[in-house]
């Protein structure tokens, strides 16, 4: 790894190879495992302010970089959310945990949903945030002709998108970062993110999270509804919650929702204290609906 963000005492950068790919992760704390799965165009650093707060509440926090992102390996070709989920399953077992509370945001939401479908007894409680679910509403937001966002189709052409953004990584990514945060992602955070996204092949690696969204949706529909408790979180200034919530109510049997005050898409960075309290309450005291 090339000079990742320094961590305070009690936290560590680490890496291991699972499922044929090298995964970088940050880990700290003691207690039940909480796995935090970032979105695009971010890395584990999206959770930087939240991690110590969850550790203070008695959790072991594991914040991996998804394959293709951050300081993790970048495999050739495309990969599905189910393959990303297998990475996380094997990482959790490698670290000696049989169960975890799992939080995903943006494309990480799509990955942890696949994880929960594949290993429902491993994902004890699930948090889905700031995304649309493949198979459960995402497809309606991928078509610009019907009001959907252009970037889904562009990023899905991962090799082409990487070629067209080569040498322009900073202005391209800065446009997204500026829209997504209410100040929680700092200039230092952006510098670290730019370090990782300017690695060889790193832009393609990030775009690969979009390349299989259509088959990801088909697989999600086949996978069936979830049975563990699910919490839907959105920033007050993030994506409209109703779309994710409507899809989640089709995808899971036990769903509740909340809004992170004052936060945008990067809610855990924008309001980490509120987020830590809400997650701890969901993990430890929320009864089944």
PEGIUR-V146012 format. One record per pair of residues at least 6 apart in sequence whose C-alpha atoms are under 7 Angstrom apart, sorted by the first residue. I is the first residue (numbers start at 1). J is the second residue. D is the distance in Angstrom with one decimal. If there is no record, write none. Layout:
i:I j:J d:D
i:I j:J d:D
//
This chain:
i:1 j:71 d:6.3
i:5 j:192 d:6.7
i:10 j:28 d:5.9
i:11 j:26 d:7.0
i:11 j:27 d:5.7
i:11 j:28 d:4.4
i:12 j:26 d:5.6
i:12 j:27 d:5.5
i:12 j:28 d:6.5
i:13 j:25 d:5.9
i:13 j:26 d:4.7
i:13 j:27 d:6.7
i:14 j:24 d:5.8
i:14 j:25 d:5.5
i:14 j:26 d:6.2
i:15 j:22 d:6.7
i:15 j:23 d:5.4
i:15 j:24 d:4.2
i:15 j:25 d:6.0
i:16 j:22 d:5.6
i:16 j:23 d:5.5
i:16 j:24 d:6.8
i:17 j:23 d:6.0
i:18 j:87 d:6.0
i:18 j:90 d:6.2
i:18 j:91 d:6.5
i:19 j:87 d:5.8
i:21 j:73 d:5.9
i:21 j:75 d:6.9
i:22 j:72 d:5.7
i:22 j:73 d:4.9
i:23 j:64 d:7.0
i:23 j:65 d:6.5
i:23 j:67 d:6.5
i:23 j:72 d:4.5
i:23 j:73 d:6.2
i:24 j:64 d:5.9
i:24 j:65 d:5.6
i:24 j:71 d:5.7
i:24 j:72 d:4.8
i:25 j:62 d:6.7
i:25 j:63 d:5.4
i:25 j:64 d:3.9
i:25 j:65 d:5.8
i:26 j:62 d:5.8
i:26 j:63 d:5.1
i:26 j:64 d:6.2
i:27 j:61 d:5.6
i:27 j:62 d:4.6
i:27 j:63 d:6.4
i:28 j:55 d:6.9
i:28 j:60 d:5.8
i:28 j:61 d:5.5
i:28 j:62 d:7.0
i:29 j:55 d:5.0
i:29 j:59 d:5.9
i:29 j:60 d:4.3
i:29 j:61 d:6.2
i:30 j:58 d:6.2
i:30 j:59 d:5.4
i:30 j:60 d:4.5
i:31 j:58 d:5.5
i:31 j:59 d:4.5
i:31 j:60 d:5.1
i:32 j:59 d:5.1
i:32 j:60 d:5.7
i:32 j:100 d:6.8
i:33 j:59 d:5.9
i:33 j:60 d:4.7
i:33 j:61 d:5.9
i:33 j:100 d:4.8
i:33 j:101 d:6.3
i:34 j:59 d:6.5
i:34 j:60 d:6.1
i:34 j:61 d:4.9
i:34 j:62 d:6.1
i:34 j:100 d:5.5
i:34 j:101 d:4.7
i:34 j:102 d:5.7
i:35 j:61 d:6.1
i:35 j:62 d:4.8
i:35 j:63 d:5.8
i:35 j:100 d:6.6
i:35 j:101 d:6.3
i:35 j:102 d:4.8
i:35 j:103 d:6.1
i:36 j:62 d:6.3
i:36 j:63 d:4.9
i:36 j:102 d:6.2
i:36 j:103 d:4.9
i:36 j:104 d:6.1
i:37 j:63 d:6.3
i:37 j:64 d:6.5
i:37 j:103 d:6.0
i:37 j:104 d:4.7
i:37 j:105 d:6.5
i:37 j:108 d:5.1
i:38 j:44 d:5.9
i:38 j:46 d:6.4
i:38 j:104 d:6.2
i:38 j:105 d:5.7
i:38 j:108 d:5.2
i:39 j:105 d:5.4
i:39 j:106 d:4.5
i:39 j:107 d:4.8
i:39 j:108 d:4.9
i:40 j:106 d:6.7
i:40 j:107 d:6.3
i:40 j:206 d:6.9
i:42 j:193 d:6.4
i:43 j:65 d:5.5
i:43 j:69 d:6.3
i:43 j:70 d:4.9
i:44 j:63 d:5.5
i:44 j:64 d:5.9
i:44 j:65 d:5.5
i:45 j:189 d:6.9
i:46 j:269 d:6.3
i:47 j:268 d:6.2
i:47 j:269 d:6.3
i:49 j:269 d:5.9
i:49 j:272 d:6.1
i:50 j:268 d:6.1
i:50 j:269 d:6.9
i:50 j:272 d:5.0
i:50 j:276 d:6.4
i:51 j:61 d:6.4
i:53 j:276 d:6.1
i:54 j:276 d:5.8
i:55 j:61 d:6.5
i:65 j:71 d:6.6
i:65 j:72 d:5.8
i:66 j:72 d:6.6
i:67 j:73 d:5.7
i:67 j:74 d:5.9
i:67 j:84 d:6.9
i:68 j:74 d:4.2
i:68 j:75 d:6.8
i:68 j:202 d:6.5
i:68 j:205 d:4.0
i:68 j:206 d:5.6
i:69 j:202 d:6.8
i:69 j:205 d:6.2
i:69 j:206 d:5.6
i:70 j:196 d:5.2
i:71 j:196 d:6.3
i:74 j:205 d:5.7
i:78 j:208 d:6.0
i:78 j:211 d:6.6
i:79 j:212 d:6.9
i:80 j:212 d:5.7
i:80 j:216 d:6.4
i:81 j:110 d:6.8
i:81 j:111 d:5.0
i:81 j:114 d:6.2
i:81 j:216 d:6.2
i:82 j:111 d:7.0
i:82 j:114 d:5.5
i:82 j:115 d:6.8
i:84 j:111 d:6.3
i:85 j:111 d:5.7
i:85 j:112 d:6.4
i:85 j:114 d:6.0
i:85 j:115 d:4.6
i:98 j:122 d:6.2
i:99 j:122 d:4.4
i:99 j:123 d:5.9
i:99 j:124 d:6.2
i:100 j:122 d:6.4
i:100 j:123 d:5.4
i:100 j:124 d:5.7
i:101 j:123 d:6.0
i:101 j:124 d:5.4
i:101 j:125 d:5.0
i:101 j:126 d:6.2
i:101 j:283 d:6.8
i:102 j:123 d:6.4
i:102 j:125 d:6.3
i:102 j:126 d:5.0
i:102 j:127 d:6.2
i:103 j:126 d:6.0
i:103 j:127 d:4.5
i:103 j:128 d:6.3
i:104 j:112 d:5.9
i:104 j:127 d:6.2
i:104 j:128 d:5.4
i:104 j:129 d:6.2
i:105 j:128 d:6.2
i:105 j:129 d:4.7
i:105 j:130 d:5.6
i:105 j:131 d:6.6
i:106 j:129 d:6.5
i:106 j:130 d:5.2
i:106 j:131 d:4.6
i:107 j:131 d:6.8
i:107 j:209 d:6.8
i:109 j:128 d:5.2
i:109 j:129 d:6.2
i:109 j:131 d:6.4
i:110 j:133 d:5.9
i:110 j:134 d:6.8
i:114 j:220 d:6.8
i:116 j:123 d:5.6
i:117 j:223 d:6.0
i:117 j:226 d:6.4
i:124 j:228 d:6.4
i:125 j:228 d:5.7
i:125 j:229 d:5.3
i:125 j:230 d:6.2
i:125 j:283 d:6.7
i:126 j:229 d:6.4
i:126 j:230 d:4.8
i:126 j:231 d:6.4
i:127 j:230 d:5.7
i:127 j:231 d:4.7
i:127 j:232 d:5.9
i:128 j:231 d:6.3
i:128 j:232 d:5.1
i:128 j:233 d:6.4
i:129 j:232 d:5.6
i:129 j:233 d:4.7
i:129 j:234 d:5.6
i:130 j:233 d:6.9
i:130 j:234 d:5.4
i:130 j:238 d:6.9
i:130 j:239 d:5.8
i:130 j:265 d:6.2
i:131 j:244 d:6.4
i:132 j:138 d:4.7
i:132 j:243 d:6.8
i:132 j:244 d:5.1
i:133 j:244 d:6.7
i:133 j:247 d:6.5
i:134 j:213 d:6.4
i:134 j:216 d:6.0
i:134 j:217 d:4.0
i:134 j:220 d:6.6
i:135 j:217 d:3.7
i:135 j:218 d:6.0
i:135 j:220 d:5.7
i:135 j:221 d:5.6
i:136 j:247 d:4.6
i:136 j:251 d:7.0
i:137 j:243 d:6.9
i:137 j:247 d:5.6
i:140 j:148 d:6.8
i:141 j:148 d:4.1
i:141 j:149 d:6.1
i:142 j:148 d:5.0
i:142 j:149 d:5.7
i:142 j:152 d:5.7
i:142 j:153 d:6.8
i:143 j:149 d:6.5
i:144 j:150 d:5.4
i:152 j:210 d:6.5
i:154 j:161 d:6.3
i:155 j:161 d:5.8
i:155 j:207 d:5.0
i:155 j:210 d:5.9
i:155 j:211 d:6.9
i:156 j:207 d:6.4
i:156 j:208 d:6.8
i:156 j:210 d:4.7
i:156 j:211 d:3.9
i:157 j:211 d:6.4
i:158 j:204 d:5.4
i:158 j:207 d:5.1
i:158 j:208 d:5.7
i:158 j:211 d:6.3
i:159 j:204 d:6.0
i:162 j:203 d:5.5
i:162 j:204 d:5.0
i:169 j:198 d:6.9
i:170 j:194 d:6.7
i:180 j:264 d:6.0
i:180 j:265 d:4.9
i:180 j:266 d:6.0
i:181 j:264 d:5.3
i:181 j:265 d:6.0
i:181 j:266 d:5.3
i:181 j:270 d:6.8
i:182 j:263 d:6.1
i:182 j:264 d:5.7
i:182 j:270 d:5.9
i:183 j:270 d:6.2
i:184 j:269 d:4.4
i:184 j:270 d:4.1
i:185 j:269 d:6.2
i:197 j:203 d:5.8
i:224 j:251 d:6.9
i:225 j:251 d:4.6
i:225 j:252 d:4.7
i:225 j:253 d:6.6
i:226 j:251 d:6.2
i:226 j:252 d:4.3
i:226 j:253 d:6.2
i:227 j:252 d:6.1
i:227 j:253 d:5.6
i:227 j:254 d:6.6
i:228 j:254 d:6.7
i:229 j:254 d:5.0
i:229 j:255 d:6.2
i:229 j:288 d:6.3
i:230 j:254 d:6.0
i:230 j:255 d:4.8
i:230 j:256 d:6.4
i:231 j:255 d:5.9
i:231 j:256 d:5.1
i:231 j:257 d:5.4
i:232 j:245 d:6.6
i:232 j:256 d:6.2
i:232 j:257 d:4.4
i:232 j:258 d:6.3
i:233 j:257 d:5.9
i:233 j:258 d:5.3
i:233 j:259 d:5.7
i:233 j:260 d:6.9
i:234 j:241 d:6.0
i:234 j:258 d:6.9
i:234 j:259 d:5.2
i:234 j:260 d:6.1
i:235 j:259 d:5.6
i:235 j:260 d:4.7
i:235 j:261 d:6.6
i:235 j:263 d:4.6
i:235 j:264 d:4.6
i:235 j:265 d:5.7
i:235 j:267 d:5.3
i:236 j:259 d:5.7
i:236 j:260 d:5.6
i:236 j:261 d:5.4
i:236 j:262 d:5.7
i:236 j:263 d:5.4
i:236 j:264 d:6.1
i:237 j:262 d:6.9
i:237 j:263 d:5.8
i:237 j:264 d:4.3
i:238 j:263 d:7.0
i:238 j:264 d:4.2
i:238 j:265 d:4.4
i:239 j:265 d:6.7
i:249 j:255 d:6.4
i:254 j:288 d:6.9
i:254 j:289 d:5.6
i:260 j:267 d:6.5
i:260 j:275 d:6.9
i:263 j:270 d:5.1
i:263 j:271 d:6.0
i:264 j:270 d:6.9
i:268 j:275 d:6.0
//
